[in-house]
Amino acid sequence: MSGIYLEPNNISGRELVKALGVAASTLSRVLSGASRITPEMALRLSKALGRSPESWLAMQDAHDLWLARQHVDLQNVDELQFAIT
């Protein structure tokens, strides 16, 4: 988010905190990846920075899925077969 929205547009973290109406610690956790973008935060980001709330949540989901692929071992997961009707 910083490299795409804040830095190129010379928006400080302090300005974004004010625009979002959240605590600085809340934004810091989101920017550092310590906290996820919640539906509430997606609504706030949508209004402050643009894009739809759904797109903010989709980006979070894509990131979470990428992380899971790095750590989840699926070797012991069996694929079920479904009857074709």
mmCIF file as gemmi writes it, N, C-alpha and C atoms, coordinates in Angstrom:
data_model
loop_
_atom_site.group_PDB
_atom_site.id
_atom_site.type_symbol
_atom_site.label_atom_id
_atom_site.label_alt_id
_atom_site.label_comp_id
_atom_site.label_asym_id
_atom_site.label_entity_id
_atom_site.label_seq_id
_atom_site.pdbx_PDB_ins_code
_atom_site.Cartn_x
_atom_site.Cartn_y
_atom_site.Cartn_z
_atom_site.occupancy
_atom_site.B_iso_or_equiv
_atom_site.pdbx_formal_charge
_atom_site.auth_seq_id
_atom_site.auth_asym_id
_atom_site.pdbx_PDB_model_num
ATOM 1 N N . MET Axp A 1 ? 0.834 -1.189 0 1 0 ? 1 A 1
ATOM 2 C CA . MET Axp A 1 ? 0 0 0 1 0 ? 1 A 1
ATOM 3 C C . MET Axp A 1 ? 0.876 1.249 0 1 0 ? 1 A 1
ATOM 4 N N . SER Axp A 2 ? 1.938 1.217 0.785 1 0 ? 2 A 1
ATOM 5 C CA . SER Axp A 2 ? 2.802 2.399 0.869 1 0 ? 2 A 1
ATOM 6 C C . SER Axp A 2 ? 3.419 2.736 -0.48 1 0 ? 2 A 1
ATOM 7 N N . GLY Axp A 3 ? 3.948 1.719 -1.161 1 0 ? 3 A 1
ATOM 8 C CA . GLY Axp A 3 ? 4.623 1.951 -2.424 1 0 ? 3 A 1
ATOM 9 C C . GLY Axp A 3 ? 3.699 2.3 -3.574 1 0 ? 3 A 1
ATOM 10 N N . ILE Axp A 4 ? 2.438 1.94 -3.461 1 0 ? 4 A 1
ATOM 11 C CA . ILE Axp A 4 ? 1.491 2.183 -4.553 1 0 ? 4 A 1
ATOM 12 C C . ILE Axp A 4 ? 0.679 3.45 -4.336 1 0 ? 4 A 1
ATOM 13 N N . TYR Axp A 5 ? 0.271 3.691 -3.109 1 0 ? 5 A 1
ATOM 14 C CA . TYR Axp A 5 ? -0.624 4.819 -2.842 1 0 ? 5 A 1
ATOM 15 C C . TYR Axp A 5 ? 0.034 5.979 -2.102 1 0 ? 5 A 1
ATOM 16 N N . LEU Axp A 6 ? 0.775 5.669 -1.061 1 0 ? 6 A 1
ATOM 17 C CA . LEU Axp A 6 ? 1.283 6.737 -0.201 1 0 ? 6 A 1
ATOM 18 C C . LEU Axp A 6 ? 2.498 7.448 -0.792 1 0 ? 6 A 1
ATOM 19 N N . GLU Axp A 7 ? 3.576 6.718 -1.006 1 0 ? 7 A 1
ATOM 20 C CA . GLU Axp A 7 ? 4.824 7.343 -1.458 1 0 ? 7 A 1
ATOM 21 C C . GLU Axp A 7 ? 4.681 8.081 -2.791 1 0 ? 7 A 1
ATOM 22 N N . PRO Axp A 8 ? 4.118 7.453 -3.841 1 0 ? 8 A 1
ATOM 23 C CA . PRO Axp A 8 ? 4.019 8.17 -5.122 1 0 ? 8 A 1
ATOM 24 C C . PRO Axp A 8 ? 3.163 9.434 -5.057 1 0 ? 8 A 1
ATOM 25 N N . ASN Axp A 9 ? 2.244 9.48 -4.112 1 0 ? 9 A 1
ATOM 26 C CA . ASN Axp A 9 ? 1.346 10.629 -3.989 1 0 ? 9 A 1
ATOM 27 C C . ASN Axp A 9 ? 1.718 11.55 -2.833 1 0 ? 9 A 1
ATOM 28 N N . ASN Axp A 10 ? 2.888 11.311 -2.246 1 0 ? 10 A 1
ATOM 29 C CA . ASN Axp A 10 ? 3.368 12.119 -1.117 1 0 ? 10 A 1
ATOM 30 C C . ASN Axp A 10 ? 2.34 12.223 0.002 1 0 ? 10 A 1
ATOM 31 N N . ILE Axp A 11 ? 1.708 11.093 0.309 1 0 ? 11 A 1
ATOM 32 C CA . ILE Axp A 11 ? 0.745 11.038 1.416 1 0 ? 11 A 1
ATOM 33 C C . ILE Axp A 11 ? 1.467 10.42 2.608 1 0 ? 11 A 1
ATOM 34 N N . SER Axp A 12 ? 1.47 11.116 3.715 1 0 ? 12 A 1
ATOM 35 C CA . SER Axp A 12 ? 2.136 10.592 4.91 1 0 ? 12 A 1
ATOM 36 C C . SER Axp A 12 ? 1.202 9.632 5.642 1 0 ? 12 A 1
ATOM 37 N N . GLY Axp A 13 ? 1.81 8.807 6.471 1 0 ? 13 A 1
ATOM 38 C CA . GLY Axp A 13 ? 1.017 7.915 7.305 1 0 ? 13 A 1
ATOM 39 C C . GLY Axp A 13 ? 0.079 8.696 8.203 1 0 ? 13 A 1
ATOM 40 N N . ARG Axp A 14 ? 0.552 9.822 8.682 1 0 ? 14 A 1
ATOM 41 C CA . ARG Axp A 14 ? -0.264 10.68 9.548 1 0 ? 14 A 1
ATOM 42 C C . ARG Axp A 14 ? -1.5 11.191 8.801 1 0 ? 14 A 1
ATOM 43 N N . GLU Axp A 15 ? -1.314 11.596 7.53 1 0 ? 15 A 1
ATOM 44 C CA . GLU Axp A 15 ? -2.451 12.056 6.723 1 0 ? 15 A 1
ATOM 45 C C . GLU Axp A 15 ? -3.459 10.932 6.507 1 0 ? 15 A 1
ATOM 46 N N . LEU Axp A 16 ? -2.944 9.734 6.234 1 0 ? 16 A 1
ATOM 47 C CA . LEU Axp A 16 ? -3.851 8.611 5.993 1 0 ? 16 A 1
ATOM 48 C C . LEU Axp A 16 ? -4.597 8.231 7.261 1 0 ? 16 A 1
ATOM 49 N N . VAL Axp A 17 ? -3.912 8.249 8.403 1 0 ? 17 A 1
ATOM 50 C CA . VAL Axp A 17 ? -4.568 7.972 9.686 1 0 ? 17 A 1
ATOM 51 C C . VAL Axp A 17 ? -5.733 8.932 9.894 1 0 ? 17 A 1
ATOM 52 N N . LYS Axp A 18 ? -5.487 10.206 9.633 1 0 ? 18 A 1
ATOM 53 C CA . LYS Axp A 18 ? -6.539 11.211 9.807 1 0 ? 18 A 1
ATOM 54 C C . LYS Axp A 18 ? -7.686 10.965 8.837 1 0 ? 18 A 1
ATOM 55 N N . ALA Axp A 19 ? -7.36 10.685 7.578 1 0 ? 19 A 1
ATOM 56 C CA . ALA Axp A 19 ? -8.4 10.454 6.573 1 0 ? 19 A 1
ATOM 57 C C . ALA Axp A 19 ? -9.23 9.216 6.893 1 0 ? 19 A 1
ATOM 58 N N . LEU Axp A 20 ? -8.573 8.175 7.402 1 0 ? 20 A 1
ATOM 59 C CA . LEU Axp A 20 ? -9.275 6.927 7.716 1 0 ? 20 A 1
ATOM 60 C C . LEU Axp A 20 ? -10.062 7.009 9.018 1 0 ? 20 A 1
ATOM 61 N N . GLY Axp A 21 ? -9.636 7.889 9.913 1 0 ? 21 A 1
ATOM 62 C CA . GLY Axp A 21 ? -10.289 7.976 11.216 1 0 ? 21 A 1
ATOM 63 C C . GLY Axp A 21 ? -9.968 6.799 12.113 1 0 ? 21 A 1
ATOM 64 N N . VAL Axp A 22 ? -8.711 6.324 12.029 1 0 ? 22 A 1
ATOM 65 C CA . VAL Axp A 22 ? -8.28 5.199 12.863 1 0 ? 22 A 1
ATOM 66 C C . VAL Axp A 22 ? -7.054 5.615 13.666 1 0 ? 22 A 1
ATOM 67 N N . ALA Axp A 23 ? -6.699 4.804 14.634 1 0 ? 23 A 1
ATOM 68 C CA . ALA Axp A 23 ? -5.495 5.054 15.429 1 0 ? 23 A 1
ATOM 69 C C . ALA Axp A 23 ? -4.261 4.772 14.577 1 0 ? 23 A 1
ATOM 70 N N . ALA Axp A 24 ? -3.194 5.486 14.856 1 0 ? 24 A 1
ATOM 71 C CA . ALA Axp A 24 ? -1.939 5.274 14.134 1 0 ? 24 A 1
ATOM 72 C C . ALA Axp A 24 ? -1.466 3.832 14.271 1 0 ? 24 A 1
ATOM 73 N N . SER Axp A 25 ? -1.663 3.258 15.443 1 0 ? 25 A 1
ATOM 74 C CA . SER Axp A 25 ? -1.233 1.872 15.665 1 0 ? 25 A 1
ATOM 75 C C . SER Axp A 25 ? -2.015 0.898 14.787 1 0 ? 25 A 1
ATOM 76 N N . THR Axp A 26 ? -3.281 1.203 14.535 1 0 ? 26 A 1
ATOM 77 C CA . THR Axp A 26 ? -4.101 0.35 13.672 1 0 ? 26 A 1
ATOM 78 C C . THR Axp A 26 ? -3.553 0.357 12.255 1 0 ? 26 A 1
ATOM 79 N N . LEU Axp A 27 ? -3.289 1.543 11.725 1 0 ? 27 A 1
ATOM 80 C CA . LEU Axp A 27 ? -2.746 1.634 10.371 1 0 ? 27 A 1
ATOM 81 C C . LEU Axp A 27 ? -1.364 1.003 10.303 1 0 ? 27 A 1
ATOM 82 N N . SER Axp A 28 ? -0.56 1.211 11.309 1 0 ? 28 A 1
ATOM 83 C CA . SER Axp A 28 ? 0.783 0.639 11.338 1 0 ? 28 A 1
ATOM 84 C C . SER Axp A 28 ? 0.734 -0.881 11.245 1 0 ? 28 A 1
ATOM 85 N N . ARG Axp A 29 ? -0.193 -1.502 11.976 1 0 ? 29 A 1
ATOM 86 C CA . ARG Axp A 29 ? -0.328 -2.962 11.94 1 0 ? 29 A 1
ATOM 87 C C . ARG Axp A 29 ? -0.76 -3.443 10.56 1 0 ? 29 A 1
ATOM 88 N N . VAL Axp A 30 ? -1.653 -2.705 9.909 1 0 ? 30 A 1
ATOM 89 C CA . VAL Axp A 30 ? -2.095 -3.083 8.559 1 0 ? 30 A 1
ATOM 90 C C . VAL Axp A 30 ? -0.934 -2.945 7.575 1 0 ? 30 A 1
ATOM 91 N N . LEU Axp A 31 ? -0.23 -1.823 7.629 1 0 ? 31 A 1
ATOM 92 C CA . LEU Axp A 31 ? 0.873 -1.59 6.699 1 0 ? 31 A 1
ATOM 93 C C . LEU Axp A 31 ? 2.014 -2.584 6.879 1 0 ? 31 A 1
ATOM 94 N N . SER Axp A 32 ? 2.242 -3.023 8.107 1 0 ? 32 A 1
ATOM 95 C CA . SER Axp A 32 ? 3.329 -3.968 8.371 1 0 ? 32 A 1
ATOM 96 C C . SER Axp A 32 ? 2.923 -5.411 8.106 1 0 ? 32 A 1
ATOM 97 N N . GLY Axp A 33 ? 1.633 -5.639 7.888 1 0 ? 33 A 1
ATOM 98 C CA . GLY Axp A 33 ? 1.155 -6.998 7.659 1 0 ? 33 A 1
ATOM 99 C C . GLY Axp A 33 ? 0.815 -7.741 8.934 1 0 ? 33 A 1
ATOM 100 N N . ALA Axp A 34 ? 0.921 -7.068 10.075 1 0 ? 34 A 1
ATOM 101 C CA . ALA Axp A 34 ? 0.595 -7.708 11.347 1 0 ? 34 A 1
ATOM 102 C C . ALA Axp A 34 ? -0.91 -7.874 11.524 1 0 ? 34 A 1
ATOM 103 N N . SER Axp A 35 ? -1.694 -7.029 10.853 1 0 ? 35 A 1
ATOM 104 C CA . SER Axp A 35 ? -3.16 -7.126 10.887 1 0 ? 35 A 1
ATOM 105 C C . SER Axp A 35 ? -3.68 -7.201 9.461 1 0 ? 35 A 1
ATOM 106 N N . ARG Axp A 36 ? -4.773 -7.91 9.313 1 0 ? 36 A 1
ATOM 107 C CA . ARG Axp A 36 ? -5.422 -8.043 8.006 1 0 ? 36 A 1
ATOM 108 C C . ARG Axp A 36 ? -6.284 -6.82 7.716 1 0 ? 36 A 1
ATOM 109 N N . ILE Axp A 37 ? -6.612 -6.637 6.448 1 0 ? 37 A 1
ATOM 110 C CA . ILE Axp A 37 ? -7.601 -5.63 6.071 1 0 ? 37 A 1
ATOM 111 C C . ILE Axp A 37 ? -8.967 -6.251 6.333 1 0 ? 37 A 1
ATOM 112 N N . THR Axp A 38 ? -9.682 -5.692 7.277 1 0 ? 38 A 1
ATOM 113 C CA . THR Axp A 38 ? -11.014 -6.175 7.645 1 0 ? 38 A 1
ATOM 114 C C . THR Axp A 38 ? -12.057 -5.514 6.74 1 0 ? 38 A 1
ATOM 115 N N . PRO Axp A 39 ? -13.287 -6.023 6.749 1 0 ? 39 A 1
ATOM 116 C CA . PRO Axp A 39 ? -14.333 -5.339 5.983 1 0 ? 39 A 1
ATOM 117 C C . PRO Axp A 39 ? -14.482 -3.87 6.379 1 0 ? 39 A 1
ATOM 118 N N . GLU Axp A 40 ? -14.389 -3.576 7.665 1 0 ? 40 A 1
ATOM 119 C CA . GLU Axp A 40 ? -14.489 -2.179 8.112 1 0 ? 40 A 1
ATOM 120 C C . GLU Axp A 40 ? -13.348 -1.341 7.54 1 0 ? 40 A 1
ATOM 121 N N . MET Axp A 41 ? -12.128 -1.872 7.605 1 0 ? 41 A 1
ATOM 122 C CA . MET Axp A 41 ? -10.982 -1.143 7.063 1 0 ? 41 A 1
ATOM 123 C C . MET Axp A 41 ? -11.106 -1.013 5.547 1 0 ? 41 A 1
ATOM 124 N N . ALA Axp A 42 ? -11.635 -2.023 4.889 1 0 ? 42 A 1
ATOM 125 C CA . ALA Axp A 42 ? -11.826 -1.955 3.433 1 0 ? 42 A 1
ATOM 126 C C . ALA Axp A 42 ? -12.77 -0.82 3.062 1 0 ? 42 A 1
ATOM 127 N N . LEU Axp A 43 ? -13.813 -0.627 3.848 1 0 ? 43 A 1
ATOM 128 C CA . LEU Axp A 43 ? -14.73 0.488 3.599 1 0 ? 43 A 1
ATOM 129 C C . LEU Axp A 43 ? -14.016 1.824 3.763 1 0 ? 43 A 1
ATOM 130 N N . ARG Axp A 44 ? -13.21 1.929 4.805 1 0 ? 44 A 1
ATOM 131 C CA . ARG Axp A 44 ? -12.471 3.168 5.06 1 0 ? 44 A 1
ATOM 132 C C . ARG Axp A 44 ? -11.445 3.436 3.949 1 0 ? 44 A 1
ATOM 133 N N . LEU Axp A 45 ? -10.693 2.4 3.57 1 0 ? 45 A 1
ATOM 134 C CA . LEU Axp A 45 ? -9.696 2.555 2.513 1 0 ? 45 A 1
ATOM 135 C C . LEU Axp A 45 ? -10.352 2.927 1.189 1 0 ? 45 A 1
ATOM 136 N N . SER Axp A 46 ? -11.501 2.336 0.928 1 0 ? 46 A 1
ATOM 137 C CA . SER Axp A 46 ? -12.227 2.631 -0.304 1 0 ? 46 A 1
ATOM 138 C C . SER Axp A 46 ? -12.581 4.106 -0.392 1 0 ? 46 A 1
ATOM 139 N N . LYS Axp A 47 ? -13.083 4.647 0.703 1 0 ? 47 A 1
ATOM 140 C CA . LYS Axp A 47 ? -13.465 6.059 0.693 1 0 ? 47 A 1
ATOM 141 C C . LYS Axp A 47 ? -12.239 6.966 0.623 1 0 ? 47 A 1
ATOM 142 N N . ALA Axp A 48 ? -11.195 6.633 1.374 1 0 ? 48 A 1
ATOM 143 C CA . ALA Axp A 48 ? -10.015 7.501 1.446 1 0 ? 48 A 1
ATOM 144 C C . ALA Axp A 48 ? -9.124 7.416 0.205 1 0 ? 48 A 1
ATOM 145 N N . LEU Axp A 49 ? -8.933 6.205 -0.318 1 0 ? 49 A 1
ATOM 146 C CA . LEU Axp A 49 ? -7.96 6.02 -1.395 1 0 ? 49 A 1
ATOM 147 C C . LEU Axp A 49 ? -8.567 5.614 -2.732 1 0 ? 49 A 1
ATOM 148 N N . GLY Axp A 50 ? -9.848 5.266 -2.718 1 0 ? 50 A 1
ATOM 149 C CA . GLY Axp A 50 ? -10.461 4.793 -3.951 1 0 ? 50 A 1
ATOM 150 C C . GLY Axp A 50 ? -10.47 3.277 -4.002 1 0 ? 50 A 1
ATOM 151 N N . ARG Axp A 51 ? -10.856 2.736 -5.145 1 0 ? 51 A 1
ATOM 152 C CA . ARG Axp A 51 ? -11.063 1.299 -5.346 1 0 ? 51 A 1
ATOM 153 C C . ARG Axp A 51 ? -12.275 0.876 -4.515 1 0 ? 51 A 1
ATOM 154 N N . SER Axp A 52 ? -12.847 -0.234 -4.871 1 0 ? 52 A 1
ATOM 155 C CA . SER Axp A 52 ? -14.021 -0.71 -4.144 1 0 ? 52 A 1
ATOM 156 C C . SER Axp A 52 ? -13.586 -1.433 -2.875 1 0 ? 52 A 1
ATOM 157 N N . PRO Axp A 53 ? -14.483 -1.505 -1.884 1 0 ? 53 A 1
ATOM 158 C CA . PRO Axp A 53 ? -14.154 -2.285 -0.686 1 0 ? 53 A 1
ATOM 159 C C . PRO Axp A 53 ? -13.862 -3.741 -1.048 1 0 ? 53 A 1
ATOM 160 N N . GLU Axp A 54 ? -14.594 -4.238 -2.041 1 0 ? 54 A 1
ATOM 161 C CA . GLU Axp A 54 ? -14.391 -5.627 -2.469 1 0 ? 54 A 1
ATOM 162 C C . GLU Axp A 54 ? -12.973 -5.842 -3 1 0 ? 54 A 1
ATOM 163 N N . SER Axp A 55 ? -12.441 -4.839 -3.699 1 0 ? 55 A 1
ATOM 164 C CA . SER Axp A 55 ? -11.084 -4.995 -4.237 1 0 ? 55 A 1
ATOM 165 C C . SER Axp A 55 ? -10.045 -5.006 -3.119 1 0 ? 55 A 1
ATOM 166 N N . TRP Axp A 56 ? -10.26 -4.208 -2.076 1 0 ? 56 A 1
ATOM 167 C CA . TRP Axp A 56 ? -9.337 -4.234 -0.937 1 0 ? 56 A 1
ATOM 168 C C . TRP Axp A 56 ? -9.371 -5.595 -0.253 1 0 ? 56 A 1
ATOM 169 N N . LEU Axp A 57 ? -10.574 -6.155 -0.089 1 0 ? 57 A 1
ATOM 170 C CA . LEU Axp A 57 ? -10.689 -7.474 0.535 1 0 ? 57 A 1
ATOM 171 C C . LEU Axp A 57 ? -10.116 -8.557 -0.367 1 0 ? 57 A 1
ATOM 172 N N . ALA Axp A 58 ? -10.304 -8.432 -1.682 1 0 ? 58 A 1
ATOM 173 C CA . ALA Axp A 58 ? -9.754 -9.413 -2.622 1 0 ? 58 A 1
ATOM 174 C C . ALA Axp A 58 ? -8.226 -9.403 -2.579 1 0 ? 58 A 1
ATOM 175 N N . MET Axp A 59 ? -7.636 -8.213 -2.464 1 0 ? 59 A 1
ATOM 176 C CA . MET Axp A 59 ? -6.175 -8.134 -2.354 1 0 ? 59 A 1
ATOM 177 C C . MET Axp A 59 ? -5.697 -8.805 -1.074 1 0 ? 59 A 1
ATOM 178 N N . GLN Axp A 60 ? -6.441 -8.61 0.019 1 0 ? 60 A 1
ATOM 179 C CA . GLN Axp A 60 ? -6.07 -9.253 1.279 1 0 ? 60 A 1
ATOM 180 C C . GLN Axp A 60 ? -6.177 -10.764 1.148 1 0 ? 60 A 1
ATOM 181 N N . ASP Axp A 61 ? -7.275 -11.242 0.546 1 0 ? 61 A 1
ATOM 182 C CA . ASP Axp A 61 ? -7.456 -12.684 0.356 1 0 ? 61 A 1
ATOM 183 C C . ASP Axp A 61 ? -6.356 -13.272 -0.521 1 0 ? 61 A 1
ATOM 184 N N . ALA Axp A 62 ? -5.98 -12.573 -1.588 1 0 ? 62 A 1
ATOM 185 C CA . ALA Axp A 62 ? -4.914 -13.05 -2.472 1 0 ? 62 A 1
ATOM 186 C C . ALA Axp A 62 ? -3.593 -13.151 -1.711 1 0 ? 62 A 1
ATOM 187 N N . HIS Axp A 63 ? -3.329 -12.171 -0.868 1 0 ? 63 A 1
ATOM 188 C CA . HIS Axp A 63 ? -2.109 -12.192 -0.056 1 0 ? 63 A 1
ATOM 189 C C . HIS Axp A 63 ? -2.143 -13.351 0.938 1 0 ? 63 A 1
ATOM 190 N N . ASP Axp A 64 ? -3.277 -13.538 1.6 1 0 ? 64 A 1
ATOM 191 C CA . ASP Axp A 64 ? -3.412 -14.629 2.567 1 0 ? 64 A 1
ATOM 192 C C . ASP Axp A 64 ? -3.23 -15.984 1.89 1 0 ? 64 A 1
ATOM 193 N N . LEU Axp A 65 ? -3.805 -16.147 0.695 1 0 ? 65 A 1
ATOM 194 C CA . LEU Axp A 65 ? -3.68 -17.405 -0.039 1 0 ? 65 A 1
ATOM 195 C C . LEU Axp A 65 ? -2.227 -17.639 -0.45 1 0 ? 65 A 1
ATOM 196 N N . TRP Axp A 66 ? -1.545 -16.594 -0.875 1 0 ? 66 A 1
ATOM 197 C CA . TRP Axp A 66 ? -0.135 -16.715 -1.227 1 0 ? 66 A 1
ATOM 198 C C . TRP Axp A 66 ? 0.674 -17.192 -0.019 1 0 ? 66 A 1
ATOM 199 N N . LEU Axp A 67 ? 0.414 -16.586 1.144 1 0 ? 67 A 1
ATOM 200 C CA . LEU Axp A 67 ? 1.118 -17 2.362 1 0 ? 67 A 1
ATOM 201 C C . LEU Axp A 67 ? 0.819 -18.453 2.706 1 0 ? 67 A 1
ATOM 202 N N . ALA Axp A 68 ? -0.442 -18.851 2.598 1 0 ? 68 A 1
ATOM 203 C CA . ALA Axp A 68 ? -0.825 -20.228 2.912 1 0 ? 68 A 1
ATOM 204 C C . ALA Axp A 68 ? -0.11 -21.209 1.992 1 0 ? 68 A 1
ATOM 205 N N . ARG Axp A 69 ? 0.004 -20.875 0.717 1 0 ? 69 A 1
ATOM 206 C CA . ARG Axp A 69 ? 0.688 -21.765 -0.232 1 0 ? 69 A 1
ATOM 207 C C . ARG Axp A 69 ? 2.156 -21.958 0.135 1 0 ? 69 A 1
ATOM 208 N N . GLN Axp A 70 ? 2.737 -21.004 0.822 1 0 ? 70 A 1
ATOM 209 C CA . GLN Axp A 70 ? 4.132 -21.115 1.234 1 0 ? 70 A 1
ATOM 210 C C . GLN Axp A 70 ? 4.299 -22.068 2.421 1 0 ? 70 A 1
ATOM 211 N N . HIS Axp A 71 ? 3.234 -22.26 3.203 1 0 ? 71 A 1
ATOM 212 C CA . HIS Axp A 71 ? 3.379 -22.977 4.471 1 0 ? 71 A 1
ATOM 213 C C . HIS Axp A 71 ? 2.536 -24.237 4.618 1 0 ? 71 A 1
ATOM 214 N N . VAL Axp A 72 ? 1.487 -24.388 3.84 1 0 ? 72 A 1
ATOM 215 C CA . VAL Axp A 72 ? 0.584 -25.526 4.029 1 0 ? 72 A 1
ATOM 216 C C . VAL Axp A 72 ? 1.06 -26.703 3.186 1 0 ? 72 A 1
ATOM 217 N N . ASP Axp A 73 ? 1.238 -27.85 3.838 1 0 ? 73 A 1
ATOM 218 C CA . ASP Axp A 73 ? 1.643 -29.081 3.157 1 0 ? 73 A 1
ATOM 219 C C . ASP Axp A 73 ? 0.388 -29.87 2.8 1 0 ? 73 A 1
ATOM 220 N N . LEU Axp A 74 ? 0.142 -30.048 1.518 1 0 ? 74 A 1
ATOM 221 C CA . LEU Axp A 74 ? -1.063 -30.744 1.054 1 0 ? 74 A 1
ATOM 222 C C . LEU Axp A 74 ? -0.789 -32.187 0.646 1 0 ? 74 A 1
ATOM 223 N N . GLN Axp A 75 ? 0.413 -32.696 0.915 1 0 ? 75 A 1
ATOM 224 C CA . GLN Axp A 75 ? 0.762 -34.051 0.496 1 0 ? 75 A 1
ATOM 225 C C . GLN Axp A 75 ? -0.119 -35.11 1.137 1 0 ? 75 A 1
ATOM 226 N N . ASN Axp A 76 ? -0.598 -34.877 2.33 1 0 ? 76 A 1
ATOM 227 C CA . ASN Axp A 76 ? -1.436 -35.863 3.025 1 0 ? 76 A 1
ATOM 228 C C . ASN Axp A 76 ? -2.922 -35.588 2.875 1 0 ? 76 A 1
ATOM 229 N N . VAL Axp A 77 ? -3.292 -34.725 1.946 1 0 ? 77 A 1
ATOM 230 C CA . VAL Axp A 77 ? -4.703 -34.429 1.694 1 0 ? 77 A 1
ATOM 231 C C . VAL Axp A 77 ? -5.13 -35.224 0.471 1 0 ? 77 A 1
ATOM 232 N N . ASP Axp A 78 ? -6.177 -36.012 0.634 1 0 ? 78 A 1
ATOM 233 C CA . ASP Axp A 78 ? -6.678 -36.835 -0.469 1 0 ? 78 A 1
ATOM 234 C C . ASP Axp A 78 ? -7.801 -36.128 -1.198 1 0 ? 78 A 1
ATOM 235 N N . GLU Axp A 79 ? -7.841 -36.334 -2.504 1 0 ? 79 A 1
ATOM 236 C CA . GLU Axp A 79 ? -8.905 -35.767 -3.324 1 0 ? 79 A 1
ATOM 237 C C . GLU Axp A 79 ? -10.071 -36.745 -3.353 1 0 ? 79 A 1
ATOM 238 N N . LEU Axp A 80 ? -11.254 -36.263 -3.062 1 0 ? 80 A 1
ATOM 239 C CA . LEU Axp A 80 ? -12.452 -37.096 -3.106 1 0 ? 80 A 1
ATOM 240 C C . LEU Axp A 80 ? -12.997 -37.137 -4.522 1 0 ? 80 A 1
ATOM 241 N N . GLN Axp A 81 ? -13.568 -38.269 -4.877 1 0 ? 81 A 1
ATOM 242 C CA . GLN Axp A 81 ? -14.178 -38.428 -6.194 1 0 ? 81 A 1
ATOM 243 C C . GLN Axp A 81 ? -15.685 -38.318 -6.043 1 0 ? 81 A 1
ATOM 244 N N . PHE Axp A 82 ? -16.309 -37.566 -6.917 1 0 ? 82 A 1
ATOM 245 C CA . PHE Axp A 82 ? -17.751 -37.378 -6.883 1 0 ? 82 A 1
ATOM 246 C C . PHE Axp A 82 ? -18.396 -38.187 -7.993 1 0 ? 82 A 1
ATOM 247 N N . ALA Axp A 83 ? -19.555 -38.739 -7.682 1 0 ? 83 A 1
ATOM 248 C CA . ALA Axp A 83 ? -20.302 -39.493 -8.691 1 0 ? 83 A 1
ATOM 249 C C . ALA Axp A 83 ? -20.864 -38.517 -9.714 1 0 ? 83 A 1
ATOM 250 N N . ILE Axp A 84 ? -20.778 -38.889 -10.974 1 0 ? 84 A 1
ATOM 251 C CA . ILE Axp A 84 ? -21.329 -38.054 -12.041 1 0 ? 84 A 1
ATOM 252 C C . ILE Axp A 84 ? -22.755 -38.498 -12.297 1 0 ? 84 A 1
ATOM 253 N N . THR Axp A 85 ? -23.684 -37.551 -12.23 1 0 ? 85 A 1
ATOM 254 C CA . THR Axp A 85 ? -25.094 -37.906 -12.454 1 0 ? 85 A 1
ATOM 255 C C . THR Axp A 85 ? -25.604 -37.307 -13.73 1 0 ? 85 A 1
